[in-house]
Amino acid sequence: MLEVGKMPYYQKKSGLKVSSSMMIYTRPSMGKEFLQFQEEKAMECGNLSSTLQKLYMWEQKLLEELKTEEKMRLQYDKKRQELKVLYERGAEFQKVEAIEIYIRKLSTKMSVAVQVINAISKMINKLRDEELGPQTCELIQGLKQMWHAMSECHQIQCHALSQSKNIDSIVAAAKFSEAHINLIKRLELQLLDLVASFVSWVNAQKSYINTINDWLKKGIDYVPEVTDDGTPPFSPGRLGAPPIFIICNNWAMGITRIPETEVVDTMQALASNVLHLWEKHRLEWRQSMMANRDMERELRVMERDGLSMRKALKAQNKKLVLVSNQSGVSLSAQALKDGGPTTEVALQSCMKKYFEAMESFSAACANTYKDLHLRSEEERTRPGRVF
């Protein structure tokens, strides 16, 4: 966001103002896949990415016009001051007249610039209320359906795992081949990537609505009211704001109440358990190779494989730290250090906790978006609303 000024919103008894702040549509944080998704095939209200890009374009145009008008205003004030000095000194008529003509021309240009600024502001309001509003409601509905389906999926996974018996004893008694060990290695790397991808995915959703909500807030003239009971929470509805302000503020508040920390912790615990399993069976396989002098070549290959695994773990840990800094979620890279956990934890127990955490998380998301959908429908169908 880059705030470049505000214009008054033409609504009686309202604290709302037209935003002339530039919404920076940060593509890297949203992800290319999100931008390239063809919403026109899935959204009845139009293309959301196209609407955001149009808003960005008009905000850029508004910024340019405001800068131009500001330069003219500074020049206007400067010439007015020069004219005042000429009057005081009793300057020649020709000099005074030249300055007066220049000032009148500047005044005309400034009036035109203000008209352009007002027209652009109205266009931004129109896009915000008539396109972004309905598209946001439809996006919330789609997320509600998605999280409901995911919640059901994780319930089935939890049930299937609860029916499984003696996973740890089966794993402990199994004789792992080199192919099995390589599969465990691949699973470990995929689990580490899953942790970072999950946090990035959740953070993308939070970043999206927080960016939209922060931009909208810039268009509201709000001064926190201090009462005996403290400062009441920010409520765009009390200020007479259009539905999109209320819906996005509810969304931004609701999504902060969905905790993903438990999911991340159980993911890391499962990854550490799998890493420990890989190290254990790799060590056993290595010891059997050392007893056989004919397998020196295979032993060197295994050593190189172990080195590549350590490099991969180091790279993944750096990625986890980066994601942690960007999202604000604490990711413990220590739990993923080469060598595995100091104490062995049952694999089935780790899996159970992970799937339970995912079931709880997806259910919380489903409930949150269900509530957001109901509230957005109330705002959308309220008499006198724009969409």
RORO-75809 format. One record per atom (N, C-alpha, C, O): x, y, z. Coordinates in steps of 0.001 Angstrom, whole numbers, plus 500000, padded with zeros to 6 digits. Example, Ala and Ser with C-alpha at 12.3 -4.5 7.8 and 13.67 -1.06 7.14 Angstrom:
513190494310507800 512300495500507800 513200496700507800 514236496681508465 512850497750507080 513670498940507140 512900500030507870 513409501138508039 
This chain:
500829498803500000 500000500000500000 500869501254500000 501866501346500715 500480502163499221 501143503461499236 500060504518499283 499368504733498288 499898505187500422 498849506184500577 499309507491499936 500383508005500246 498489508013499049 498848509238498340 497808510326498539 497826511322497817 496915510171499482 495906511197499746 494520510614499731 494339509460499344 493532511388500143 492157510914500200 491214511991499667 491464513187499819 490125511543499040 489070512442498580 487818512145499372 487626511002499785 486945513132499605 485747512884500401 484778511943499707 484622511972498486 484126511103500512 483113510183500007 481756510869500110 481405511371501177 480993510901499033 479764511665498999 478601510870499569 477774510336498830 478552510799500892 477459510140501582 477225510860502888 478163511054503662 475981511263503153 475678512041504335 475871511206505585 475581510010505619 476376511883506618 476549511282507939 477340509988507869 476982508997508505 478389510001507116 479223508810506983 480672509180507178 481117510252506767 481417508269507817 482837508504508027 483673507974506899 484900507944506993 483009507541505796 483714506895504696 484276507911503735 483640508928503462 485462507650503219 486073508510502212 486541507666501048 486855506487501209 486587508277499868 487105507583498696 488599507400498864 489322508356499143 489057506179498696 490485505918498838 491210506335497579 490822505957496474 492249507103497743 493145507364496619 494527506853496987 495551507473496700 494511505686497639 495766505013497968 496002503917496954 495056503278496492 497222503702496613 497533502746495568 497649501356496151 498471501118497036 496829500425495660 496890499057496116 497980498320495353 497876498114494144 499018497929496067 500115497207495440 499733495741495378 499656495069496407 499495495245494176 499083493849494004 500335492997493904 500881492817492815 500792492474495024 502092491798495103 501972490387494540 501521489470495227 502373490226493310 502239488929492661 503060487807493310 502547486698493454 504329488058493712 505091486951494293 504427486348495512 504436485127495672 503836487190496400 503222486660497610 501958485873497306 501604484959498050 501259486226496198 500041485530495863 500330484220495131 499548483274495228 501419484157494414 501762482960493684 501260483024492248 500151483498492000 502067482550491300 501697482604489894 500479481741489599 499647482093488763 500376480600490295 499252479709490041 497929480407490333 496956480245489596 497901481188491421 496674481891491790 496282482902490710 495111483015490348 497276483633490203 496991484662489208 496589484056487877 495765484622487159 497168482900487538 496911482296486247 495636481453486227 495203480991485171 495036481257487417 493804480480487487 492696481211486729 492504482412486917 491984480507485895 490987481141485037 489662481235485773 488830480332485686 489467482332486498 488271482493487298 487004482562486452 485923482221486932 487125483002485185 485933483148484369 485231481805484173 484040481766483867 485964480710484347 485374479387484197 484695478931485481 483883478006485463 485027479582486602 484513479132487883 483667480178488590 482901479833489489 483782481442488211 483087482508488914 482035483151488012 482338483574486896 480817483220488499 479732483793487724 479825485312487666 479293485929486743 480488485916488629 480525487386488737 481706488000487998 481942489202488124 482448487218487238 483570487780486496 484911487317487020 485000486479487918 485943487881486438 487313487482486718 487883488326487856 488069489533487696 488161487705489001 488652488420490171 490033489026489928 490282490173490298 490927488261489310 492268488779489031 492197489997488109 492934490966488287 491297489935487118 491131491059486194 490634492297486940 491083493411486670 489703492100487881 489191493231488665 490286493855489508 490392495080489573 491102493032490156 492195493552490968 493208494303490116 493741495331490533 493467493787488928 494406494463488034 493844495792487536 494587496761487382 492533495841487283 491908497106486873 491952498125488015 492218499306487793 491691497655489239 491784498551490389 493203499091490536 493404500275490806 494171498215490357 495575498622490444 495908499660489375 496599500643489643 495408499429488160 495671500346487050 495064501723487344 495718502746487143 493820501747487815 493169503019488106 493810503720489298 493878504949489334 494282502945490273 494980503546491412 496300504178490956 496683505244491438 496983503520490033 498206504105489472 497894505411488747 498604506404488905 496813505399487941 496412506599487228 496053507716488214 496396508879488002 495362507348489285 494992508326490307 496230508920490971 496296510122491230 497204508064491240 498450508531491843 499149509541490936 499636510569491407 499197509249489637 499833510154488682 499111511506488648 499750512559488645 497778511466488621 497000512709488570 497179513524489848 497260514751489797 497242512848490988 497441513548492258 498817514214492313 498957515333492807 499828513512491799 501174514094491777 501217515321490863 501827516338491194 500557515202489706 500524516329488767 499810517524489387 500278518658489294 498658517252490027 497896518328490653 498669518970491800 498598520181492008 499400518153492534 500199518669493650 501309519585493148 501580520625493749 501953519198492042 502989520058491465 502409521393491021 503005522447491243 501238521337490391 500596522592489959 500200523452491158 500314524677491113 499741522813492218 499338523564493406 500543524264494046 500448525413494478 501666523558494098 502876524179494637 503310525371493785 503691526419494306 503243525188492463 503591526278491548 502606527440491698 502992528607491647 501344527104491882 500305528117492068 500578528953493323 500506530182493291 500892528267494427 501193528977495680 502434529850495534 502500530955496071 503413529336494801 504652530086494598 504384531373493811 504884532441494164 503591531259492743 503284532428491919 502407533425492670 502553534635492491 501503532931493505 500690533829494318 501565534654495259 501318535840495477 502584534010495808 503507534705496695 504319535746495923 504563536849496413 504735535378494703 505471536339493864 504593537543493532 505053538684493548 503319537270493230 502397538351492903 502199539291494086 502111540506493914 502131538727495278 501981539541496486 503179540483496666 503020541650497025 504376539951496409 505594540766496535 505588541897495505 505967543029495807 505147541568494267 505086542590493223 504110543702493599 504387544882493382 502971543318494160 502000544323494608 502612545242495659 502459546462495611 503307544624496609 503893545409497707 504972546360497218 505144547447497768 505698545952496185 506784546786495662 506294547786494611 507057548650494178 505044547676494206 504526548559493166 505181548302491835 505599549240491157 505278547052491451 505970546662490218 505223547151488988 504082547606489072 505895547049487835 505315547481486569 504071546652486248 503959545484486620 503129547311485532 501852546679485212 502045545398484381 501354544401484593 502998545442483427 503207544289482548 503637543044483336 503164541939483070 504532543234484300 504997542105485109 503852541523485942 503691540306486030 503065542406486548 501938541946487379 500922541200486522 500412540152486917 500634541752485343 499648541128484466 500106539743484012 499299538815483955 501387539595483690 501923538307483231 501758537232484310 501382536096484020 502044537612485554 501892536664486658 500426536309486862 500093535149487105 499535537319486763 498108537072486953 497560536130485885 496766535240486189 497982536323484637 497542535432483550 498020534008483797 497268533051483612 499280533876484218 499842532549484493 499072531862485626 498796530664485558 498725532633486675 497989532086487811 496603531612487380 496141530557487814 495930532406486512 494597532009486042 494664530714485231 493791529855485355 495703530577484399 495878529346483621 496108528145484541 495542527070484340 496951528352485552 497194527269486511 495919526881487240 495657525700487465 495123527890487609 493874527626488311 492925526783487454 492261525876487957 492869527095486144 492024526325485228 492513524885485111 491719523945485140 493837524721484978 494412523368484885 494155522572486156 493867521377486091 494257523214487300 494009522545488575 492550522099488688 492264521015489196 491631522939488214 490212522578488245 489943521347487393 489185520460487785 490577521303486216 490437520138485331 491025518899486009 490440517817485960 492185519069486640 492834517940487313 491952517390488431 491858516174488599 491308518264489195 490425517825490274 489233517059489715 488798516070490303 488699517517488569 487595516808487928 488021515401487498 487273514437487654 489245515304486950 489773513991486542 489941513084487761 489596511903487718 490473513643488841 490666512872490080 489334512365490608 489230511212491026 488311513218490594 486986512802491057 486409511698490179 485795510754490677 486612511823488860 486096510811487931 486775509461488157 486118508420488154 488100509485488354 488830508242488605 488401507631489940 488256506414490052 488200508473490940 487764507982492252 486412507287492144 486190506247492763 485498507876491345 484186507253491148 484314505917490412 483587504969490708 485240505846489454 485472504591488736 485990503511489683 485567502358489602 486903503880490577 487436502933491554 486323502449492478 486241501261492790 485458503379492918 484330502999493763 483399502030493042 482919501062493633 483148502297491766 482258501443490973 482823500027490853 482105499046491049 484124499930490527 484769498616490437 484751497902491787 484492496701491861 485026498651492844 485071498085494192 483727497510494613 483656496397495136 482651498279494383 481333497876494870 480602496921493936 479906496018494400 480750497110492614 479959496338491662 480672495108491120 480017494199490610 482003495054491219 482740493884490731 483458493147491868 483257491950492070 484302493887492609 485061493240493679 484142492681494755 484406491605495291 483067493394495081 482146492932496119 481522491587495807 481693490647496584 480792491455494679 480196490160494337 481226489044494158 480981487901494546 482376489375493572 483410488361493365 483978487867494696 484304486688494838 484093488766495661 484574488371496980 483577487433497650 483974486447498271 482286487732497531 481257486851498097 481312485462497460 481164484445498137 481529485442496142 481590484152495452 482859483383495824 482842482156495921 483955484110496031 485193483460496455 485022482840497842 485485481725498082 484369483545498743 484106483008500086 483252481745500000 483497480773500715 482256481765499128 481413480586498953 482232479399498439 482056478271498898 483129479663497481 483979478589496963 484919478034498016 485123476822498083 485502478910498849 486386478453499929 485599477659500972 486114476695501538 484374478057501223 483523477303502154 483317475873501644 483446474916502407 483001475732500365 482796474405499780 484088473589499773 484076472389500044 485207474258499458 486493473564499432 486855473013500803 487209471841500930 486769473861501841 487143473412503180 486173472373503725 486576471510504505 484914472435503335 483964471398503746 484378470045503158 484361469028503851 484753470046501866 485197468800501222 486480468286501857 486628467082502068 487415469190502164 488666468779502793 488432468244504197 489103467302504620 487493468831504921 487179468356506264 486658466924506217 487047466086507030 485775466652505257 485262465290505104 486376464324504725 486408463189505201 487287464771503871 488411463929503447 489288463555504627 489673462395504769 489611464529505480 490473464250506630 489758463410507684 490411462670508421 488459463505507771 487703462633508663 487846461172508225 488028460278509051 487760460951506911 487917459599506363 489329459081506626 489510457912506967 490332459955506467 491719459548506720 491911459150508184 492554458142508478 491352459942509096 491474459635510522 490807458314510849 491333457519511628 489642458081510251 488931456824510501 489735455637509970 489841454603510630 490305455798508758 491095454707508179 492309454396509045 492648453227509229 492972455426509581 494140455202510427 493753454544511745 494500453719512272 492586454906512280 492146454306513543 491853452815513383 491907452059514353 491545452398512159 491285450980511899 492572450189511670 492560448958511678 493677450899511465 494958450224511243 495527449751512575 495434450458513578 496107448570512588 496646447988513819 498122447631513646 498558447208512575 498866447811514716 500249447321514812 501167447853513701 502023447120513206 500998449101513315 501869449657512275 503320449681512742 504227449337511984 503539450087513992 504911450192514503 505595448834514599 506778448720514277 504865447789515040 505467446455515139 505779445889513758 506774445189513574 504923446197512796 505168445736511421 506414446395510852 507243445739510222 506541447708511080 507715448440510595 508977447960511281 510022447824510645 508886447702512578 510058447269513343 510544445897512900 511747445633512889 509616445027512536 509991443661512159 510391443528510695 510943442505510289 510116444551509908 510373444463508471 511859444545508153 512619445227508840 512259443841507103 513616443909506581 513603444821505355 513037444476504318 514220445967505485 514148446960504431 515275446765503429 516438446587503793 514896446805502154 515891446736501086 516379448150500779 515890449125501349 517341448245499879 517851449551499479 516753450384498823 516693451601498998 515880449709498061 514767450415497413 513821451000498454 513316452111498296 513585450235499528 512715450739500603 513326451967501278 512630452937501578 514623451906501507 515308453034502163 515232454287501296 515050455393501805 515371454106499989 515265455254499080 513854455835499080 513676457047498959 512854454966499216 511478455436499291 511242456233500577 510530457238500565 511833455790501672 511714456527502939 512363457900502801 511849458893503315 513500457946502101 514184459215501880 513291460172501091 513171461349501429 512670459648500037 511779460483499239 510599460976500063 510189462130499943 510053460097500901 508939460484501765 509349461596502720 508589462537502948 510552461488503277 511040462500504217 511148463867503536 510715464875504095 511721463902502338 511871465164501631 510508465752501246 510313466967501278 509576464875500883 508237465352500549 507511465892501775 506754466857501673 507737465278502930 507118465769504160 507663467148504536 506912468026504961 508962467329504377 509554468637504667 509014469698503720 508749470831504123 508855469317502453 508302470260501485 506838470550501797 506347471654501560 506146469541502332 504739469715502714 504592470769503809 503662471575503775 505504470767504776 505442471741505870 505521473160505310 504680474008505610 506546473402504491 506731474745503935 505584475129503005 505133476274503013 505110474168502199 504024474451501257 502726474759501999 501974475651501606 502469474013503077 501246474242503856 501243475641504462 500253476366504365 502359476013505087 502435477333505716 502328478436504659 501649479439504879 502993478256503518 502928479250502446 501503479379501915 501036480481501625 500824478251501791 499456478240501269 498505478980502208 497718479819501769 498582478664503501 497738479337504486 498083480823504539 497198481674504636 499388481126504474 499815482526504536 499348483305503306 499067484500503399 499262482629502146 498790483297500933 497346483757501104 496981484852500676 496528482913501732 495134483290501970 495046484477502935 494262485402502723 495848484438503984 495839485535504956 496372486817504329 495821487895504553 497441486704503545 498032487883502917 497055488527501950 496974489752501856 496310487689501228 495352488215500252 494303489087500931 494119490245500556 493616488537501927 492520489296502538 493053490458503374 492411491506503446 494202490292504001 494763491409504777 495155492569503866 494989493732504236 495680492256502667 496033493305501712 494787494053501249 494771495284501218 493740493304500890 492490493927500457 491882494754501584 491464495891501367 491832494182502791 491206494872503921 491976496136504306 491371497164504609 493301496062504294 494110497245504620 493896498349503589 493836499528503938 493783497965502324 493521498955501282 492166499625501497 492046500845501385 491164498834501801 489826499388502031 489807500319503246 489133501350503237 490550499947504288 490576500780505500 491088502182505227 490711503135505908 491953502301504223 492498503628503899 491418504569503382 491613505784503352 490279504012502975 489196504840502480 488168505185503541 487099505704503220 488476504903504811 487539505193505896 488163506190506862 489280505997507342 487429507249507134 487883508256508092 487510507763509485 486397507992509959 488442507089510127 488140506429511400 489112506892512473 490329506772512330 488548507420513548 489327507777514725 488805506927515881 487640507065516256 489634506049516460 489167505175517550 488537505978518685 489099506966519159 487371505534519102 486645506202520187 487018505563521522 486836504361521718 487532506365522418 487936505871523734 486778506068524707 486307507189524906 486322504970525312 485236505008526286 485725504493527628 486874504073527767 484839504530528609 485183504008529933 485479502515529884 486249502005530698 484870501814528933 485074500364528790 486231500032527858 486472498864527555 486947501057527405 488062500834526495 487704501238525078 486665501853524841 488571500888524136 488355501222522728 487537500125522051 487970498972522037 486363500444521485 485561499421520813 486251498936519542 487024499683518942 485986497702519122 486622497186517902 486186497962516667 485084498508516605 487077497994515692 486794498691514445 485607498036513740 485585496818513566 484621498838513334 483413498321512696 483033499226511531 482444500283511754 483352498843510291 482988499672509140 481481499817508972 481014500793508385 480708498842509487 479261498920509380 478703500116510109 477758500743509631 479269500453511271 478792501601512044 479109502921511346 478501503947511650 480053502897510419 480448504115509707 479706504275508385 479978505209507631 478774503375508101 477998503472506868 478739503010505633 478408503428504524 479742502153505802 480539501692504661 479757500688503817 478878500004504341 480060500583502514 479429499582501644 479728498161502124 480635497960502932 478969497170501633 479125495781502094 480532495217501976 480963494459502846 481274495577500894 482607495003500688 483537495322501847 484391494507502194 483384496509502457 484205496884503611 483910495957504790 484826495478505457 482625495711505038 482205494892506178 482611493440505969 483114492792506887 482393492932504756 482706491529504459 484199491259504599 484599490277505224 485016492123504020 486470491917504082 487005492086505495 487932491380505892 486440493005506256 486871493163507649 486509491931508463 487309491478509282 485305491376508252 484917490132508935 485836488987508544 486219488173509385 486189488926507260 487072487865506766 488453487982507403 489009486992507878 489001489187507411 490339489387507985 490367489034509473 491349488473509960 489300489358510189 489231489029511613 489031487540511822 489640486946512712 488174486931510999 487871485508511162 489049484601510879 489248483598511565 489839484953509861 490938484064509462 492071484064510483 492844483108510548 492180485137511288 493230485178512316 492933484224513458 493829483877514227 491679483797513575 491293482899514672 491461481430514309 491113480553515099 491989481155513125 492223479766512709 493681479427512989 494561479917512281 493966478611513990 495365478317514328 495925477170513481 495339476089513424 497050477412512833 497701476354512054 498930475788512755 499579474879512238 499255476330513945 500477475915514638 500481474434514969 501507473768514828 499327473905515414 499268472480515779 499526471595514571 500198470569514683 498996471984513412 499225471208512195 500708471202511852 501271470155511531 501341472369511919 502766472483511591 503609471653512557 504544470970512139 503280471711513841 504035470942514840 503927469439514582 504925468723514658 502720468961514279 502545467519514035 503185467107512714 503668465982512586 503195468005511729 503892467718510466 505381467537510716 506000466600510211 505946468446511503 507378468369511784 507721467140512613 508766466519512418 506830466794513541 507061465596514356 507046464347513483 507867463449513670 506123464284512536 506055463135511631 507292463097510728 507847462026510482 507717464250510241 508918464305509406 510146463853510183 510996463145509641 510249464253511447 511378463838512278 511358462338512522 512406461693512558 510162461784512691 510033460342512904 510472459565511672 511176458561511778 510050460037510501 510442459372509254 511945459500509034 512583458563508554 512513460648509382 513954460834509267 514698459857510172 515695459259509769 514210459705511380 514814458753512312 514737457332511757 515688456559511875 513591456993511150 513408455661510558 514398455449509421 514977454369509298 514596456466508591 515544456363507483 516967456173507998 517702455323507494 517355456955508994 518696456853509563 518937455470510175 520011454889510019 517931454958510866 518072453659511536 518302452533510527 519236451744510672 517451452464509510 517570451370508535 518747451590507593 519321450628507083 519103452825507363 520291453089506554 521534452622507287 522440452063506670 521592452842508598 522725452395509402 522823450880509393 523914450325509262 521684450210509534 521686448731509508 522176448223508162 522965447280508098 521710448845507092 522121448444505746 523611448708505539 524292447919504885 524112449786506079 525524450134505958 526398449132506699 527443448717506199 525963448751507885 526733447764508669 526810446426507953 527845445760507988 525723446028507303 525743444760506558 526677444847505355 527292443853504968 526783446037504766 527694446234503636 529148446181504083 529988445608503390 529454446777505242 530823446809505733 531340445416506038 532546445170505989 530429444504506352 530837443119506632 531166442366505356 531763441290505405 530787442915504224 531017442263502936 531979443118502114 531608444206501674 533210442643501899 534215443414501175 533867443620499715 534408444529499085 532981442808499152 532622442920497744 531631444067497487 531268444349496345 531214444705498552 530196445755498402 530763447141498717 530032448026499162 532068447330498485 532685448624498745 532115449716497832 531922450858498249 531854449338496589 531302450320495646 529921450781496108 529627451976496107 529070449819496504 527735450164496990 527819451013498260 526972451873498503 528868450754499075 529045451515500316 529373452969500013 528877453881500674 530227453178498991 530566454555498603 529341455287498058 529146456475498314 528526454562497307 527286455155496794 526375455563497942 525751456624497899 526299454717498972 525462455029500130 525993456238500887 525215457053501384 527306456355500974 527891457511501653 527548458798500909 527210459815501515 527644458732499584 527282459903498792 525791460235498944 525397461401498978 524978459179499034 523547459376499218 523254460044500560 522385460910500659 523994459629501590 523826460245502904 524228461711502890 523589462547503529 525308462020502146 525756463405502030 524717464263501309 524443465396501705 524147463699500245 523119464442499499 521878464665500360 521216465696500249 521568463694501218 520415463843502107 520657464965503116 519752465749503401 521865465043503653 522191466109504606 522108467483503944 521645468450504549 522568467554502677 522466468819501948 521004469194501706 520614470356501812 520204468165501376 518783468419501141 518095468884502420 517247469776502384 518464468274503561 517893468683504847 518275470121505181 517452470889505680 519528470482504903 519986471840505175 519224472845504322 518829473906504805 519016472503503037 518288473393502139 516833473544502571 516264474634502516 516236472422503005 514843472478503448 514702473293504724 513726474023504892 515679473171505629 515635473942506875 515722475444506600 515051476243507253 516565475822505619 516651477234505238 515321477720504685 514889478840504958 514673476851503896 513377477190503331 512337477364504428 511503478268504363 512387476488505446 511443476569506559 511635477865507345 510662478502507750 512869478242507552 513156479485508279 512636480678507493 512066481603508071 512832480664506159 512359481756505309 510841481861505369 510294482953505521 510162480721505249 508701480706505312 508218481174506669 507223481890506773 508939480759507720 508573481155509081 508655482663509240 507771483270509845 509701483273508707 509863484728508814 508789485471508031 508333486533508454 508383484916506893 507389485572506052 505990485451506618 505182486368506475 505690484321507264 504321484058507709 504077484373509162 502933484560509576 505161484436509959 504984484655511386 504731483374512162 504560483411513381 504704482228511461 504526480938512119 505882480407512532 506826480424511741 505986479937513763 507260479441514263 507493478020513774 506762477100514141 508515477846512943 508881476529512447 510197476118513083 511199476827512977 510187474988513735 511369474549514455 512278473738513547 512055472544513345 513289474375513006 514240473663512152 515062472675512965 515587471708512413 515184472905514283 515951472004515130 515370470595515114 516097469607515222 514048470518514977 513398469205514984 513729468409513737 513462467208513686 514304469048512734 514595468382511477 516094468256511227 516535468089510090 516863468339512297 518309468211512146 518683466794511732 518036465819512114 519730466715510952 520234465408510533 520582464590511754 521294465044512650 520064463370511771 520320462505512903 519043462135513620 519049461210514432 517934462830513346 516650462446513888 516472462863515315 517375463449515912 515294462564515887 515001462939517252 515813462148518240 516262461041517941 516007462707519414 516797462029520438 516032460871521048 516634459892521489 514704460974521078 513893459889521612 512957459389520533 512370460179519794 512816458070520442 511987457475519402 510521457568519792 510139457202520903 509702458061518865 508269458182519074 507575457261518085 508019457128516945 506493456625518508 505788455678517657 505316456356516370 504747457447516412 505551455708515230 505160456258513944 503650456409513857 503153457428513378 502918455400514317 501466455460514248 500919456607515089 499955457265514700 501535456842516240 501105457948517095 501321459291516409 500465460172516483 502473459452515735 502748460693514997 501748460900513866 501251462005513651 501463459812513145 500500459898512044 499119460256512569 498415461068511969 498732459656513685 497417459903514273 497273461373514672 496254462004514393 498302461907515326 498252463308515753 498204464256514551 497511465273514577 498953463904513498 498958464759512317 497585464803511652 497070465880511353 496989463619511419 495687463584510752 494592464188511629 493657464793511106 494687464040512929 493726464675513833 493858466194513780 492858466911513794 495110466687513717 495331468126513627 494792468679512311 494209469763512283 494986467935511223 494476468365509928 492949468335509900 492314469210509313 492371467327510538 490909467248510608 490343468439511386 489357469055510980 490989468745512508 490546469872513334 490718471192512594 489840472054512645 491850471354511905 492124472588511177 491137472791510037 490587473881509879 490908471749509240 489991471881508099 488559472113508569 487802472837507922 488182471495509708 486840471727510258 486695473174510721 485648473790510522 487752473720511344 487722475121511790 487613476062510590 486877477048510635 488348475754509515 488273476567508299 486872476491507684 486308477501507263 486323475268507642 484988475092507068 483947475892507848 483088476542507252 484019475847509175 483075476593510011 483248478103509854 482271478850509804 484512478542509776 484782479974509609 484209480494508305 483555481537508284 484451479773507213 483959480234505915 482449480064505781 481805480798505032 481889479107506499 480428478980506524 479808480210507178 478829480765506680 480393480628508302 479914481822508996 480120483073508145 479243483934508075 481289483171507494 481559484323506626 480577484384505461 480124485461505074 480253483210504902 479305483159503787 477925483641504226 477282484413503514 477467483192505391 476158483616505890 476126485128506130 475157485802505778 477192485647506730 477236487078507023 477357487916505753 476786489004505668 478103487410504762 478222488135503493 476895488147502751 476556489133502097 476131487040502850 474807487000502226 473864487985502900 473044488619502236 473979488116504221 473156489094504941 473460490511504472 472550491311504257 474753490817504315 475139492155503864 474714492389502417 474273493478502049 474855491343501609 474541491477500181 473053491715499955 472673492473499063 472203491064500768 470749491150500566 470099492231501447 468883492419501398 470901492936502245 470327493987503086 469771495102502206 470427495508501246 468575495606502513 467971496668501696 468872497894501580 469473498334502560 468952498430500382 469741499634500143 471203499369499830 471966500310499610 471619498072499804 473011497754499508 473256497780498007 472324497679497209 474545497919497630 474895498084496213 474780496784495448 474265496779494330 475251495663496023 475211494414495257 474417493349495978 474281492234495474 
